C-alpha cells in the first residue's frame, strides 16, 4: 500500500499514524492541507531517538507513546506531533 493510501486508510478509521518517514508523510500532509483534505493525526518518530538496536527499544518508544496518550493534542484532526 502506498504511503498516501496508508494515511487515507488510517484516517477512514479515525486512527493516528506513527511513522519515521517524515519526508514522505510531511509532503503528503502538506498536499492534503492545500487540497482541504484532513487526517486523524500523525506522530513522527526518529530512529536516532528510538534506535532499534538499543537495549531500551521498544520499551522507550512504548513509554513515549503512552505519555502522548495520557496528554493528547487538543485538536480533532490534522495534528502532527514529534515523539520525544
mmCIF file of the N, C-alpha and C atoms, coordinates in Angstrom:
data_MODEL
# 
_entry.id   MODEL 
# 
loop_
_atom_site.group_PDB 
_atom_site.id 
_atom_site.type_symbol 
_atom_site.label_atom_id 
_atom_site.label_alt_id 
_atom_site.label_comp_id 
_atom_site.label_asym_id 
_atom_site.label_entity_id 
_atom_site.label_seq_id 
_atom_site.pdbx_PDB_ins_code 
_atom_site.Cartn_x 
_atom_site.Cartn_y 
_atom_site.Cartn_z 
_atom_site.occupancy 
_atom_site.B_iso_or_equiv 
_atom_site.pdbx_formal_charge 
_atom_site.auth_seq_id 
_atom_site.auth_comp_id 
_atom_site.auth_asym_id 
_atom_site.auth_atom_id 
_atom_site.pdbx_PDB_model_num 
ATOM 1   N N  . UNK A 1 1  ? 0.862   -1.171 0.000  1.00 0.00 ? 1  UNK A N  1 
ATOM 2   C CA . UNK A 1 1  ? 0.000   0.000  0.000  1.00 0.00 ? 1  UNK A CA 1 
ATOM 3   C C  . UNK A 1 1  ? 0.907   1.232  0.000  1.00 0.00 ? 1  UNK A C  1 
ATOM 4   N N  . UNK A 1 2  ? 0.530   2.219  -0.765 1.00 0.00 ? 2  UNK A N  1 
ATOM 5   C CA . UNK A 1 2  ? 1.333   3.441  -0.810 1.00 0.00 ? 2  UNK A CA 1 
ATOM 6   C C  . UNK A 1 2  ? 1.189   4.219  0.499  1.00 0.00 ? 2  UNK A C  1 
ATOM 7   N N  . UNK A 1 3  ? 2.113   5.138  0.731  1.00 0.00 ? 3  UNK A N  1 
ATOM 8   C CA . UNK A 1 3  ? 2.040   5.966  1.943  1.00 0.00 ? 3  UNK A CA 1 
ATOM 9   C C  . UNK A 1 3  ? 0.730   6.740  1.997  1.00 0.00 ? 3  UNK A C  1 
ATOM 10  N N  . UNK A 1 4  ? 0.328   7.302  0.864  1.00 0.00 ? 4  UNK A N  1 
ATOM 11  C CA . UNK A 1 4  ? -0.913  8.072  0.846  1.00 0.00 ? 4  UNK A CA 1 
ATOM 12  C C  . UNK A 1 4  ? -2.121  7.176  1.110  1.00 0.00 ? 4  UNK A C  1 
ATOM 13  N N  . UNK A 1 5  ? -2.127  5.977  0.535  1.00 0.00 ? 5  UNK A N  1 
ATOM 14  C CA . UNK A 1 5  ? -3.221  5.037  0.799  1.00 0.00 ? 5  UNK A CA 1 
ATOM 15  C C  . UNK A 1 5  ? -3.240  4.629  2.272  1.00 0.00 ? 5  UNK A C  1 
ATOM 16  N N  . UNK A 1 6  ? -2.062  4.455  2.859  1.00 0.00 ? 6  UNK A N  1 
ATOM 17  C CA . UNK A 1 6  ? -1.975  4.101  4.276  1.00 0.00 ? 6  UNK A CA 1 
ATOM 18  C C  . UNK A 1 6  ? -2.557  5.211  5.150  1.00 0.00 ? 6  UNK A C  1 
ATOM 19  N N  . UNK A 1 7  ? -2.201  6.455  4.846  1.00 0.00 ? 7  UNK A N  1 
ATOM 20  C CA . UNK A 1 7  ? -2.737  7.576  5.616  1.00 0.00 ? 7  UNK A CA 1 
ATOM 21  C C  . UNK A 1 7  ? -4.245  7.705  5.403  1.00 0.00 ? 7  UNK A C  1 
ATOM 22  N N  . UNK A 1 8  ? -4.687  7.486  4.177  1.00 0.00 ? 8  UNK A N  1 
ATOM 23  C CA . UNK A 1 8  ? -6.117  7.555  3.887  1.00 0.00 ? 8  UNK A CA 1 
ATOM 24  C C  . UNK A 1 8  ? -6.883  6.470  4.658  1.00 0.00 ? 8  UNK A C  1 
ATOM 25  N N  . UNK A 1 9  ? -6.318  5.271  4.699  1.00 0.00 ? 9  UNK A N  1 
ATOM 26  C CA . UNK A 1 9  ? -6.952  4.165  5.439  1.00 0.00 ? 9  UNK A CA 1 
ATOM 27  C C  . UNK A 1 9  ? -6.996  4.473  6.941  1.00 0.00 ? 9  UNK A C  1 
ATOM 28  N N  . UNK A 1 10 ? -5.883  4.931  7.496  1.00 0.00 ? 10 UNK A N  1 
ATOM 29  C CA . UNK A 1 10 ? -5.855  5.284  8.924  1.00 0.00 ? 10 UNK A CA 1 
ATOM 30  C C  . UNK A 1 10 ? -6.890  6.365  9.214  1.00 0.00 ? 10 UNK A C  1 
ATOM 31  N N  . UNK A 1 11 ? -6.970  7.352  8.344  1.00 0.00 ? 11 UNK A N  1 
ATOM 32  C CA . UNK A 1 11 ? -7.925  8.446  8.523  1.00 0.00 ? 11 UNK A CA 1 
ATOM 33  C C  . UNK A 1 11 ? -9.354  7.939  8.476  1.00 0.00 ? 11 UNK A C  1 
ATOM 34  N N  . UNK A 1 12 ? -9.640  7.017  7.563  1.00 0.00 ? 12 UNK A N  1 
ATOM 35  C CA . UNK A 1 12 ? -11.002 6.490  7.438  1.00 0.00 ? 12 UNK A CA 1 
ATOM 36  C C  . UNK A 1 12 ? -11.445 5.752  8.695  1.00 0.00 ? 12 UNK A C  1 
ATOM 37  N N  . UNK A 1 13 ? -10.472 5.234  9.444  1.00 0.00 ? 13 UNK A N  1 
ATOM 38  C CA . UNK A 1 13 ? -10.771 4.531  10.694 1.00 0.00 ? 13 UNK A CA 1 
ATOM 39  C C  . UNK A 1 13 ? -10.565 5.417  11.924 1.00 0.00 ? 13 UNK A C  1 
ATOM 40  N N  . UNK A 1 14 ? -10.248 6.696  11.699 1.00 0.00 ? 14 UNK A N  1 
ATOM 41  C CA . UNK A 1 14 ? -10.023 7.615  12.813 1.00 0.00 ? 14 UNK A CA 1 
ATOM 42  C C  . UNK A 1 14 ? -8.762  7.312  13.588 1.00 0.00 ? 14 UNK A C  1 
ATOM 43  N N  . UNK A 1 15 ? -7.789  6.711  12.923 1.00 0.00 ? 15 UNK A N  1 
ATOM 44  C CA . UNK A 1 15 ? -6.539  6.321  13.586 1.00 0.00 ? 15 UNK A CA 1 
ATOM 45  C C  . UNK A 1 15 ? -5.417  7.296  13.285 1.00 0.00 ? 15 UNK A C  1 
ATOM 46  N N  . UNK A 1 16 ? -4.565  7.482  14.250 1.00 0.00 ? 16 UNK A N  1 
ATOM 47  C CA . UNK A 1 16 ? -3.367  8.301  14.100 1.00 0.00 ? 16 UNK A CA 1 
ATOM 48  C C  . UNK A 1 16 ? -2.265  7.401  13.562 1.00 0.00 ? 16 UNK A C  1 
ATOM 49  N N  . UNK A 1 17 ? -1.459  7.925  12.672 1.00 0.00 ? 17 UNK A N  1 
ATOM 50  C CA . UNK A 1 17 ? -0.368  7.179  12.070 1.00 0.00 ? 17 UNK A CA 1 
ATOM 51  C C  . UNK A 1 17 ? 0.934   7.504  12.799 1.00 0.00 ? 17 UNK A C  1 
ATOM 52  N N  . UNK A 1 18 ? 1.701   6.488  13.144 1.00 0.00 ? 18 UNK A N  1 
ATOM 53  C CA . UNK A 1 18 ? 3.015   6.657  13.776 1.00 0.00 ? 18 UNK A CA 1 
ATOM 54  C C  . UNK A 1 18 ? 4.060   6.225  12.748 1.00 0.00 ? 18 UNK A C  1 
ATOM 55  N N  . UNK A 1 19 ? 5.016   7.100  12.450 1.00 0.00 ? 19 UNK A N  1 
ATOM 56  C CA . UNK A 1 19 ? 5.991   6.790  11.408 1.00 0.00 ? 19 UNK A CA 1 
ATOM 57  C C  . UNK A 1 19 ? 7.306   7.531  11.617 1.00 0.00 ? 19 UNK A C  1 
ATOM 58  N N  . UNK A 1 20 ? 8.363   6.953  11.074 1.00 0.00 ? 20 UNK A N  1 
ATOM 59  C CA . UNK A 1 20 ? 9.664   7.626  10.990 1.00 0.00 ? 20 UNK A CA 1 
ATOM 60  C C  . UNK A 1 20 ? 9.802   8.345  9.653  1.00 0.00 ? 20 UNK A C  1 
ATOM 61  N N  . UNK A 1 21 ? 8.902   8.102  8.732  1.00 0.00 ? 21 UNK A N  1 
ATOM 62  C CA . UNK A 1 21 ? 9.010   8.595  7.366  1.00 0.00 ? 21 UNK A CA 1 
ATOM 63  C C  . UNK A 1 21 ? 8.524   10.041 7.262  1.00 0.00 ? 21 UNK A C  1 
ATOM 64  N N  . UNK A 1 22 ? 9.318   10.934 7.777  1.00 0.00 ? 22 UNK A N  1 
ATOM 65  C CA . UNK A 1 22 ? 8.954   12.354 7.828  1.00 0.00 ? 22 UNK A CA 1 
ATOM 66  C C  . UNK A 1 22 ? 8.890   12.965 6.428  1.00 0.00 ? 22 UNK A C  1 
ATOM 67  N N  . UNK A 1 23 ? 9.836   12.624 5.585  1.00 0.00 ? 23 UNK A N  1 
ATOM 68  C CA . UNK A 1 23 ? 9.884   13.275 4.269  1.00 0.00 ? 23 UNK A CA 1 
ATOM 69  C C  . UNK A 1 23 ? 8.648   12.970 3.435  1.00 0.00 ? 23 UNK A C  1 
ATOM 70  N N  . UNK A 1 24 ? 8.246   11.719 3.341  1.00 0.00 ? 24 UNK A N  1 
ATOM 71  C CA . UNK A 1 24 ? 7.088   11.377 2.521  1.00 0.00 ? 24 UNK A CA 1 
ATOM 72  C C  . UNK A 1 24 ? 5.774   11.828 3.151  1.00 0.00 ? 24 UNK A C  1 
ATOM 73  N N  . UNK A 1 25 ? 5.596   11.535 4.437  1.00 0.00 ? 25 UNK A N  1 
ATOM 74  C CA . UNK A 1 25 ? 4.326   11.901 5.069  1.00 0.00 ? 25 UNK A CA 1 
ATOM 75  C C  . UNK A 1 25 ? 4.221   13.404 5.294  1.00 0.00 ? 25 UNK A C  1 
ATOM 76  N N  . UNK A 1 26 ? 5.343   14.071 5.508  1.00 0.00 ? 26 UNK A N  1 
ATOM 77  C CA . UNK A 1 26 ? 5.311   15.527 5.603  1.00 0.00 ? 26 UNK A CA 1 
ATOM 78  C C  . UNK A 1 26 ? 4.823   16.149 4.305  1.00 0.00 ? 26 UNK A C  1 
ATOM 79  N N  . UNK A 1 27 ? 5.305   15.608 3.194  1.00 0.00 ? 27 UNK A N  1 
ATOM 80  C CA . UNK A 1 27 ? 4.878   16.088 1.874  1.00 0.00 ? 27 UNK A CA 1 
ATOM 81  C C  . UNK A 1 27 ? 3.392   15.799 1.654  1.00 0.00 ? 27 UNK A C  1 
ATOM 82  N N  . UNK A 1 28 ? 2.954   14.602 2.015  1.00 0.00 ? 28 UNK A N  1 
ATOM 83  C CA . UNK A 1 28 ? 1.552   14.223 1.827  1.00 0.00 ? 28 UNK A CA 1 
ATOM 84  C C  . UNK A 1 28 ? 0.622   15.127 2.624  1.00 0.00 ? 28 UNK A C  1 
ATOM 85  N N  . UNK A 1 29 ? 0.952   15.380 3.886  1.00 0.00 ? 29 UNK A N  1 
ATOM 86  C CA . UNK A 1 29 ? 0.028   16.205 4.681  1.00 0.00 ? 29 UNK A CA 1 
ATOM 87  C C  . UNK A 1 29 ? 0.011   17.649 4.197  1.00 0.00 ? 29 UNK A C  1 
ATOM 88  N N  . UNK A 1 30 ? 1.112   18.115 3.622  1.00 0.00 ? 30 UNK A N  1 
ATOM 89  C CA . UNK A 1 30 ? 1.098   19.459 3.032  1.00 0.00 ? 30 UNK A CA 1 
ATOM 90  C C  . UNK A 1 30 ? 0.203   19.492 1.793  1.00 0.00 ? 30 UNK A C  1 
ATOM 91  N N  . UNK A 1 31 ? 0.287   18.470 0.974  1.00 0.00 ? 31 UNK A N  1 
ATOM 92  C CA . UNK A 1 31 ? -0.587  18.391 -0.204 1.00 0.00 ? 31 UNK A CA 1 
ATOM 93  C C  . UNK A 1 31 ? -2.049  18.299 0.218  1.00 0.00 ? 31 UNK A C  1 
ATOM 94  N N  . UNK A 1 32 ? -2.313  17.480 1.220  1.00 0.00 ? 32 UNK A N  1 
ATOM 95  C CA . UNK A 1 32 ? -3.689  17.335 1.698  1.00 0.00 ? 32 UNK A CA 1 
ATOM 96  C C  . UNK A 1 32 ? -4.215  18.653 2.249  1.00 0.00 ? 32 UNK A C  1 
ATOM 97  N N  . UNK A 1 33 ? -3.402  19.350 3.007  1.00 0.00 ? 33 UNK A N  1 
ATOM 98  C CA . UNK A 1 33 ? -3.832  20.632 3.582  1.00 0.00 ? 33 UNK A CA 1 
ATOM 99  C C  . UNK A 1 33 ? -4.178  21.619 2.475  1.00 0.00 ? 33 UNK A C  1 
ATOM 100 N N  . UNK A 1 34 ? -3.373  21.658 1.427  1.00 0.00 ? 34 UNK A N  1 
ATOM 101 C CA . UNK A 1 34 ? -3.658  22.599 0.334  1.00 0.00 ? 34 UNK A CA 1 
ATOM 102 C C  . UNK A 1 34 ? -4.898  22.189 -0.450 1.00 0.00 ? 34 UNK A C  1 
ATOM 103 N N  . UNK A 1 35 ? -5.247  20.892 -0.410 1.00 0.00 ? 35 UNK A N  1 
ATOM 104 C CA . UNK A 1 35 ? -6.438  20.405 -1.102 1.00 0.00 ? 35 UNK A CA 1 
ATOM 105 C C  . UNK A 1 35 ? -7.660  20.362 -0.189 1.00 0.00 ? 35 UNK A C  1 
ATOM 106 N N  . UNK A 1 36 ? -7.475  20.735 1.091  1.00 0.00 ? 36 UNK A N  1 
ATOM 107 C CA . UNK A 1 36 ? -8.589  20.718 2.037  1.00 0.00 ? 36 UNK A CA 1 
ATOM 108 C C  . UNK A 1 36 ? -8.913  19.340 2.598  1.00 0.00 ? 36 UNK A C  1 
ATOM 109 N N  . UNK A 1 37 ? -8.008  18.373 2.408  1.00 0.00 ? 37 UNK A N  1 
ATOM 110 C CA . UNK A 1 37 ? -8.212  17.028 2.964  1.00 0.00 ? 37 UNK A CA 1 
ATOM 111 C C  . UNK A 1 37 ? -7.679  16.982 4.394  1.00 0.00 ? 37 UNK A C  1 
ATOM 112 N N  . UNK A 1 38 ? -8.319  16.175 5.213  1.00 0.00 ? 38 UNK A N  1 
ATOM 113 C CA . UNK A 1 38 ? -7.924  16.080 6.616  1.00 0.00 ? 38 UNK A CA 1 
ATOM 114 C C  . UNK A 1 38 ? -7.423  14.680 6.945  1.00 0.00 ? 38 UNK A C  1 
ATOM 115 N N  . UNK A 1 39 ? -6.617  14.601 7.976  1.00 0.00 ? 39 UNK A N  1 
ATOM 116 C CA . UNK A 1 39 ? -6.159  13.315 8.501  1.00 0.00 ? 39 UNK A CA 1 
ATOM 117 C C  . UNK A 1 39 ? -6.410  13.311 10.009 1.00 0.00 ? 39 UNK A C  1 
ATOM 118 N N  . UNK A 1 40 ? -6.350  12.117 10.599 1.00 0.00 ? 40 UNK A N  1 
ATOM 119 C CA . UNK A 1 40 ? -6.653  11.974 12.027 1.00 0.00 ? 40 UNK A CA 1 
ATOM 120 C C  . UNK A 1 40 ? -5.495  12.379 12.923 1.00 0.00 ? 40 UNK A C  1 
ATOM 121 N N  . UNK A 1 41 ? -4.308  12.502 12.356 1.00 0.00 ? 41 UNK A N  1 
ATOM 122 C CA . UNK A 1 41 ? -3.126  12.880 13.122 1.00 0.00 ? 41 UNK A CA 1 
ATOM 123 C C  . UNK A 1 41 ? -1.940  12.026 12.726 1.00 0.00 ? 41 UNK A C  1 
ATOM 124 N N  . UNK A 1 42 ? -0.762  12.580 12.914 1.00 0.00 ? 42 UNK A N  1 
ATOM 125 C CA . UNK A 1 42 ? 0.477   11.853 12.620 1.00 0.00 ? 42 UNK A CA 1 
ATOM 126 C C  . UNK A 1 42 ? 1.456   12.078 13.765 1.00 0.00 ? 42 UNK A C  1 
ATOM 127 N N  . UNK A 1 43 ? 2.079   10.990 14.181 1.00 0.00 ? 43 UNK A N  1 
ATOM 128 C CA . UNK A 1 43 ? 3.142   11.052 15.178 1.00 0.00 ? 43 UNK A CA 1 
ATOM 129 C C  . UNK A 1 43 ? 4.431   10.675 14.465 1.00 0.00 ? 43 UNK A C  1 
ATOM 130 N N  . UNK A 1 44 ? 5.376   11.601 14.439 1.00 0.00 ? 44 UNK A N  1 
ATOM 131 C CA . UNK A 1 44 ? 6.672   11.327 13.843 1.00 0.00 ? 44 UNK A CA 1 
ATOM 132 C C  . UNK A 1 44 ? 7.632   10.871 14.930 1.00 0.00 ? 44 UNK A C  1 
ATOM 133 N N  . UNK A 1 45 ? 8.418   9.863  14.599 1.00 0.00 ? 45 UNK A N  1 
ATOM 134 C CA . UNK A 1 45 ? 9.462   9.374  15.491 1.00 0.00 ? 45 UNK A CA 1 
ATOM 135 C C  . UNK A 1 45 ? 10.799  9.478  14.773 1.00 0.00 ? 45 UNK A C  1 
ATOM 136 N N  . UNK A 1 46 ? 11.860  9.276  15.503 1.00 0.00 ? 46 UNK A N  1 
ATOM 137 C CA . UNK A 1 46 ? 13.190  9.346  14.917 1.00 0.00 ? 46 UNK A CA 1 
ATOM 138 C C  . UNK A 1 46 ? 13.965  8.080  15.274 1.00 0.00 ? 46 UNK A C  1 
ATOM 139 N N  . UNK A 1 47 ? 14.626  7.470  14.280 1.00 0.00 ? 47 UNK A N  1 
ATOM 140 C CA . UNK A 1 47 ? 15.443  6.295  14.595 1.00 0.00 ? 47 UNK A CA 1 
ATOM 141 C C  . UNK A 1 47 ? 16.646  6.642  15.473 1.00 0.00 ? 47 UNK A C  1 
ATOM 142 N N  . UNK A 1 48 ? 17.014  7.916  15.509 1.00 0.00 ? 48 UNK A N  1 
ATOM 143 C CA . UNK A 1 48 ? 18.090  8.329  16.417 1.00 0.00 ? 48 UNK A CA 1 
ATOM 144 C C  . UNK A 1 48 ? 17.605  8.330  17.861 1.00 0.00 ? 48 UNK A C  1 
ATOM 145 N N  . UNK A 1 49 ? 16.362  8.728  18.060 1.00 0.00 ? 49 UNK A N  1 
ATOM 146 C CA . UNK A 1 49 ? 15.795  8.775  19.419 1.00 0.00 ? 49 UNK A CA 1 
ATOM 147 C C  . UNK A 1 49 ? 15.351  7.390  19.874 1.00 0.00 ? 49 UNK A C  1 
ATOM 148 N N  . UNK A 1 50 ? 14.784  6.615  18.967 1.00 0.00 ? 50 UNK A N  1 
ATOM 149 C CA . UNK A 1 50 ? 14.260  5.275  19.286 1.00 0.00 ? 50 UNK A CA 1 
ATOM 150 C C  . UNK A 1 50 ? 14.981  4.247  18.415 1.00 0.00 ? 50 UNK A C  1 
ATOM 151 N N  . UNK A 1 51 ? 16.244  4.035  18.734 1.00 0.00 ? 51 UNK A N  1 
ATOM 152 C CA . UNK A 1 51 ? 17.098  3.150  17.948 1.00 0.00 ? 51 UNK A CA 1 
ATOM 153 C C  . UNK A 1 51 ? 16.712  1.697  18.198 1.00 0.00 ? 51 UNK A C  1 
ATOM 154 N N  . UNK A 1 52 ? 16.437  0.982  17.121 1.00 0.00 ? 52 UNK A N  1 
ATOM 155 C CA . UNK A 1 52 ? 16.004  -0.418 17.239 1.00 0.00 ? 52 UNK A CA 1 
ATOM 156 C C  . UNK A 1 52 ? 17.085  -1.332 17.822 1.00 0.00 ? 52 UNK A C  1 
ATOM 157 N N  . UNK A 1 53 ? 18.332  -0.921 17.748 1.00 0.00 ? 53 UNK A N  1 
ATOM 158 C CA . UNK A 1 53 ? 19.418  -1.719 18.301 1.00 0.00 ? 53 UNK A CA 1 
ATOM 159 C C  . UNK A 1 53 ? 19.671  -1.471 19.776 1.00 0.00 ? 53 UNK A C  1 
ATOM 160 N N  . UNK A 1 54 ? 18.949  -0.509 20.339 1.00 0.00 ? 54 UNK A N  1 
ATOM 161 C CA . UNK A 1 54 ? 19.138  -0.154 21.742 1.00 0.00 ? 54 UNK A CA 1 
ATOM 162 C C  . UNK A 1 54 ? 18.500  -1.196 22.651 1.00 0.00 ? 54 UNK A C  1 
ATOM 163 N N  . UNK A 1 55 ? 19.122  -1.404 23.802 1.00 0.00 ? 55 UNK A N  1 
ATOM 164 C CA . UNK A 1 55 ? 18.541  -2.343 24.769 1.00 0.00 ? 55 UNK A CA 1 
ATOM 165 C C  . UNK A 1 55 ? 17.234  -1.809 25.366 1.00 0.00 ? 55 UNK A C  1 
ATOM 166 N N  . UNK A 1 56 ? 16.994  -0.507 25.215 1.00 0.00 ? 56 UNK A N  1 
ATOM 167 C CA . UNK A 1 56 ? 15.761  0.100  25.739 1.00 0.00 ? 56 UNK A CA 1 
ATOM 168 C C  . UNK A 1 56 ? 14.599  0.021  24.746 1.00 0.00 ? 56 UNK A C  1 
ATOM 169 N N  . UNK A 1 57 ? 14.898  -0.428 23.516 1.00 0.00 ? 57 UNK A N  1 
ATOM 170 C CA . UNK A 1 57 ? 13.851  -0.496 22.487 1.00 0.00 ? 57 UNK A CA 1 
ATOM 171 C C  . UNK A 1 57 ? 13.141  -1.839 22.572 1.00 0.00 ? 57 UNK A C  1 
ATOM 172 N N  . UNK A 1 58 ? 11.859  -1.910 22.502 1.00 0.00 ? 58 UNK A N  1 
ATOM 173 C CA . UNK A 1 58 ? 10.874  -0.882 22.183 1.00 0.00 ? 58 UNK A CA 1 
ATOM 174 C C  . UNK A 1 58 ? 10.238  -0.223 23.411 1.00 0.00 ? 58 UNK A C  1 
ATOM 175 N N  . UNK A 1 59 ? 10.738  -0.576 24.601 1.00 0.00 ? 59 UNK A N  1 
ATOM 176 C CA . UNK A 1 59 ? 10.115  -0.029 25.813 1.00 0.00 ? 59 UNK A CA 1 
ATOM 177 C C  . UNK A 1 59 ? 10.115  1.488  25.840 1.00 0.00 ? 59 UNK A C  1 
ATOM 178 N N  . UNK A 1 60 ? 11.203  2.121  25.353 1.00 0.00 ? 60 UNK A N  1 
ATOM 179 C CA . UNK A 1 60 ? 11.263  3.583  25.356 1.00 0.00 ? 60 UNK A CA 1 
ATOM 180 C C  . UNK A 1 60 ? 10.233  4.187  24.396 1.00 0.00 ? 60 UNK A C  1 
ATOM 181 N N  . UNK A 1 61 ? 10.036  3.542  23.258 1.00 0.00 ? 61 UNK A N  1 
ATOM 182 C CA . UNK A 1 61 ? 9.023   4.002  22.304 1.00 0.00 ? 61 UNK A CA 1 
ATOM 183 C C  . UNK A 1 61 ? 7.623   3.841  22.886 1.00 0.00 ? 61 UNK A C  1 
ATOM 184 N N  . UNK A 1 62 ? 7.368   2.708  23.494 1.00 0.00 ? 62 UNK A N  1 
ATOM 185 C CA . UNK A 1 62 ? 6.062   2.454  24.099 1.00 0.00 ? 62 UNK A CA 1 
ATOM 186 C C  . UNK A 1 62 ? 5.777   3.453  25.212 1.00 0.00 ? 62 UNK A C  1 
ATOM 187 N N  . UNK A 1 63 ? 6.766   3.739  26.040 1.00 0.00 ? 63 UNK A N  1 
ATOM 188 C CA . UNK A 1 63 ? 6.577   4.704  27.136 1.00 0.00 ? 63 UNK A CA 1 
ATOM 189 C C  . UNK A 1 63 ? 6.260   6.090  26.591 1.00 0.00 ? 63 UNK A C  1 
ATOM 190 N N  . UNK A 1 64 ? 6.948   6.493  25.526 1.00 0.00 ? 64 UNK A N  1 
ATOM 191 C CA . UNK A 1 64 ? 6.680   7.812  24.937 1.00 0.00 ? 64 UNK A CA 1 
ATOM 192 C C  . UNK A 1 64 ? 5.296   7.870  24.305 1.00 0.00 ? 64 UNK A C  1 
ATOM 193 N N  . UNK A 1 65 ? 4.892   6.796  23.641 1.00 0.00 ? 65 UNK A N  1 
ATOM 194 C CA . UNK A 1 65 ? 3.537   6.750  23.078 1.00 0.00 ? 65 UNK A CA 1 
ATOM 195 C C  . UNK A 1 65 ? 2.483   6.773  24.180 1.00 0.00 ? 65 UNK A C  1 
ATOM 196 N N  . UNK A 1 66 ? 2.751   6.053  25.263 1.00 0.00 ? 66 UNK A N  1 
ATOM 197 C CA . UNK A 1 66 ? 1.826   6.053  26.395 1.00 0.00 ? 66 UNK A CA 1 
ATOM 198 C C  . UNK A 1 66 ? 1.696   7.449  26.995 1.00 0.00 ? 66 UNK A C  1 
ATOM 199 N N  . UNK A 1 67 ? 2.801   8.156  27.112 1.00 0.00 ? 67 UNK A N  1 
ATOM 200 C CA . UNK A 1 67 ? 2.773   9.522  27.638 1.00 0.00 ? 67 UNK A CA 1 
ATOM 201 C C  . UNK A 1 67 ? 1.940   10.424 26.728 1.00 0.00 ? 67 UNK A C  1 
ATOM 202 N N  . UNK A 1 68 ? 2.076   10.253 25.419 1.00 0.00 ? 68 UNK A N  1 
ATOM 203 C CA . UNK A 1 68 ? 1.274   11.034 24.476 1.00 0.00 ? 68 UNK A CA 1 
ATOM 204 C C  . UNK A 1 68 ? -0.209  10.708 24.643 1.00 0.00 ? 68 UNK A C  1 
ATOM 205 N N  . UNK A 1 69 ? -0.530  9.451  24.852 1.00 0.00 ? 69 UNK A N  1 
ATOM 206 C CA . UNK A 1 69 ? -1.931  9.063  25.058 1.00 0.00 ? 69 UNK A CA 1 
ATOM 207 C C  . UNK A 1 69 ? -2.502  9.669  26.336 1.00 0.00 ? 69 UNK A C  1 
ATOM 208 N N  . UNK A 1 70 ? -1.660  9.871  27.340 1.00 0.00 ? 70 UNK A N  1 
ATOM 209 C CA . UNK A 1 70 ? -2.113  10.468 28.595 1.00 0.00 ? 70 UNK A CA 1 
ATOM 210 C C  . UNK A 1 70 ? -2.436  11.952 28.438 1.00 0.00 ? 70 UNK A C  1 
ATOM 211 N N  . UNK A 1 71 ? -1.770  12.598 27.494 1.00 0.00 ? 71 UNK A N  1 
ATOM 212 C CA . UNK A 1 71 ? -1.973  14.034 27.266 1.00 0.00 ? 71 UNK A CA 1 
ATOM 213 C C  . UNK A 1 71 ? -1.973  14.310 25.761 1.00 0.00 ? 71 UNK A C  1 
ATOM 214 N N  . UNK A 1 72 ? -3.029  13.869 25.055 1.00 0.00 ? 72 UNK A N  1 
ATOM 215 C CA . UNK A 1 72 ? -3.047  14.024 23.595 1.00 0.00 ? 72 UNK A CA 1 
ATOM 216 C C  . UNK A 1 72 ? -3.308  15.471 23.177 1.00 0.00 ? 72 UNK A C  1 
ATOM 217 N N  . UNK A 1 73 ? -2.995  15.791 21.935 1.00 0.00 ? 73 UNK A N  1 
ATOM 218 C CA . UNK A 1 73 ? -3.283  17.138 21.421 1.00 0.00 ? 73 UNK A CA 1 
ATOM 219 C C  . UNK A 1 73 ? -4.777  17.435 21.496 1.00 0.00 ? 73 UNK A C  1 
ATOM 220 N N  . UNK A 1 74 ? -5.104  18.694 21.646 1.00 0.00 ? 74 UNK A N  1 
ATOM 221 C CA . UNK A 1 74 ? -6.497  19.106 21.762 1.00 0.00 ? 74 UNK A CA 1 
ATOM 222 C C  . UNK A 1 74 ? -7.215  19.163 20.417 1.00 0.00 ? 74 UNK A C  1 
ATOM 223 N N  . UNK A 1 75 ? -6.478  19.033 19.344 1.00 0.00 ? 75 UNK A N  1 
ATOM 224 C CA . UNK A 1 75 ? -7.064  19.133 18.013 1.00 0.00 ? 75 UNK A CA 1 
ATOM 225 C C  . UNK A 1 75 ? -7.834  17.865 17.656 1.00 0.00 ? 75 UNK A C  1 
ATOM 226 N N  . UNK A 1 76 ? -8.899  18.046 16.903 1.00 0.00 ? 76 UNK A N  1 
ATOM 227 C CA . UNK A 1 76 ? -9.718  16.918 16.481 1.00 0.00 ? 76 UNK A CA 1 
ATOM 228 C C  . UNK A 1 76 ? -9.070  16.159 15.321 1.00 0.00 ? 76 UNK A C  1 
ATOM 229 N N  . UNK A 1 77 ? -8.371  16.877 14.448 1.00 0.00 ? 77 UNK A N  1 
ATOM 230 C CA . UNK A 1 77 ? -7.733  16.270 13.286 1.00 0.00 ? 77 UNK A CA 1 
ATOM 231 C C  . UNK A 1 77 ? -6.584  17.163 12.814 1.00 0.00 ? 77 UNK A C  1 
ATOM 232 N N  . UNK A 1 78 ? -5.840  16.642 11.876 1.00 0.00 ? 78 UNK A N  1 
ATOM 233 C CA . UNK A 1 78 ? -4.725  17.360 11.244 1.00 0.00 ? 78 UNK A CA 1 
ATOM 234 C C  . UNK A 1 78 ? -3.598  17.754 12.195 1.00 0.00 ? 78 UNK A C  1 
ATOM 235 N N  . UNK A 1 79 ? -3.439  17.052 13.295 1.00 0.00 ? 79 UNK A N  1 
ATOM 236 C CA . UNK A 1 79 ? -2.338  17.407 14.175 1.00 0.00 ? 79 UNK A CA 1 
ATOM 237 C C  . UNK A 1 79 ? -1.112  16.563 13.858 1.00 0.00 ? 79 UNK A C  1 
ATOM 238 N N  . UNK A 1 80 ? 0.027   17.141 14.130 1.00 0.00 ? 80 UNK A N  1 
ATOM 239 C CA . UNK A 1 80 ? 1.319   16.486 13.917 1.00 0.00 ? 80 UNK A CA 1 
ATOM 240 C C  . UNK A 1 80 ? 2.107   16.613 15.212 1.00 0.00 ? 80 UNK A C  1 
ATOM 241 N N  . UNK A 1 81 ? 2.687   15.514 15.657 1.00 0.00 ? 81 UNK A N  1 
ATOM 242 C CA . UNK A 1 81 ? 3.425   15.509 16.920 1.00 0.00 ? 81 UNK A CA 1 
ATOM 243 C C  . UNK A 1 81 ? 4.760   14.805 16.716 1.00 0.00 ? 81 UNK A C  1 
ATOM 244 N N  . UNK A 1 82 ? 5.827   15.415 17.202 1.00 0.00 ? 82 UNK A N  1 
ATOM 245 C CA . UNK A 1 82 ? 7.136   14.770 17.217 1.00 0.00 ? 82 UNK A CA 1 
ATOM 246 C C  . UNK A 1 82 ? 7.286   14.069 18.565 1.00 0.00 ? 82 UNK A C  1 
ATOM 247 N N  . UNK A 1 83 ? 7.452   12.755 18.538 1.00 0.00 ? 83 UNK A N  1 
ATOM 248 C CA . UNK A 1 83 ? 7.579   11.980 19.759 1.00 0.00 ? 83 UNK A CA 1 
ATOM 249 C C  . UNK A 1 83 ? 8.970   12.144 20.357 1.00 0.00 ? 83 UNK A C  1 
ATOM 250 N N  . UNK A 1 84 ? 9.010   12.388 21.653 1.00 0.00 ? 84 UNK A N  1 
ATOM 251 C CA . UNK A 1 84 ? 10.283  12.550 22.362 1.00 0.00 ? 84 UNK A CA 1 
ATOM 252 C C  . UNK A 1 84 ? 10.486  11.451 23.374 1.00 0.00 ? 84 UNK A C  1 
# 
